[in-house]
């Protein structure tokens, strides 16, 4: 019974944030006649307004909206780039918020970029360690070697979870330090403020969902090795 409760809790904390974010985006994805432009048009307008002509806007695969500080590119999924919906304009403003952070050389975004690069390398290293570990243990017949390899691999993979949680303030600032104040300047109606607030929360908390998913990956490794 206790195991079932633990499993149910793990499933809840991992999948509910993902479901909530997707549900929120979909709920406000209907096109509205009173919205003046698409998400892509708003992004291009805001980049010009904030004198960031060096930043571009392009379409990416669905569900992969992001700002790339290396290529200086705001990337929006087709539904957000082409549609006049609250979700489209909110997500576009959120990603432009990251571009503004980059343009202003804000340390939080720079730290996030550095951590993301490091976490990718650590994840790859950790995965290799976890795969090599059984061979080393069999070859050396040393429990200590197994423990060292296991701990090293596990910590490397866990690094990605820490990165996602550490970068949450960057996402929150893009939503509520940048996007929301801009959108309130006349880009959305006052009666839409609550809806856009929910969308921007979902945009920020997708990183929590990503972090919890990586934690699930760690749990799967542990379960596999216990066999």
Secondary structure, DSSP 8 states (H G I E B T S, - for coil): -HHHHHHHHHHHHHHHHHHHHHHHHHHT-SB-TT--S-HHHHHHHHHHHTT-TT-EEEEESTT--EEETTTTEEEEEHHHHH--BHHHHHHHHHHHHHHHHHHTT-HHHHHHHHHHHHHHHHHHHHHHHHHHHHHHHHHH--HHHHHHHHHHHHHHHHHHHHHHHHTHHHHHIIIIIIIHHHHTTTTS-GGGHHHHHHHHHHHHHHHHHHHHHHHHHHHHHHHHHH-
